[in-house]
């Protein structure tokens, strides 16, 4: 069972449009509404893969109630922590060439009591969990050290932690040795304080995060693939994608694929790549089912293409 924690969940609305023309009336060719937030997406992907999951998240107002309802309709157990503020609503606009424009709301400010209630909910519901996945940005009211505190408490209880966050929250948590961290290229560059232009640059940055405390680093490199650096070695995985429809939640699907496949080594990386490649070919933040996956198309190697220039260099 994989327990997810999303401190700043959202209600996500995605519109597909012929083109995004500023100042014009645009008629959508498709739209969908999904429960959002990185941890929520991980739970959705685990459930889509047929796995057991529990989503812990703070919820408030009508959007929060709708998030809980949508998750329930997808068969995902929810452990809601009531908060006074209203759950945020986000908007994404997807164009045919794969360009995605996102408008993310700030979200509510959590009180000290609400923050402690979140930690308590994780502690009370994590018994029997194979992994605790802590994902996303921290809402207002939570200090950057909040994830570090959670990792320390979870490790003290014998749980394994997967952490997907960025900036000061990521750096503060490294000292508590999370079992795996999952940055994308931009987040990896930010963490080490320098641009990444090649796969080799990303490898060096991942190694630095391990030196700072991360036990494993699963890095998404966009169209170039994914990188795993852990105690067993360094692996590079990739898969062809015919056309990108939406990359919303693709990294979350990758993390889910990694965790449901055990969370370590080449097999887990192959699962992560398969889930990520499938997710970008689906609309909105739809999560892939086993029928959407193409595991035979995935390549994982220990022969890292260090000199390959990243399609989207990270600064």
Buried (B, 14 or more C-beta within 10 A) or exposed (E): BBBBBBBBBBBBBBBBBEEBEEEEEBEEEEEBBBBBBBBBBBBBBBBBBEBBBBBBBBBBBEBBBBBBEBBEEBEBBBBBBEBEBBBBBBBBBBBEEBEBEEEBBEBBEBEEEBBEBBBEBBBEBBEEBBBBBBBBBBBEBBEBBBBBBBBBBBBEEEBBBBBBBBEBBBBBBBEBBBBBBBBBBBBBBBBBEBEBBBBBBBBBBBBBBBEBBBBBBBBBBBBBBBBBBBEEEBBBBBBEBEEBBBBBBBBBBBBBBBBBBEBBBBEBBBBBBBBBBBBBBBBBBBBBBEEBBBBEBBEBEEEBBBEBEBEEBBE
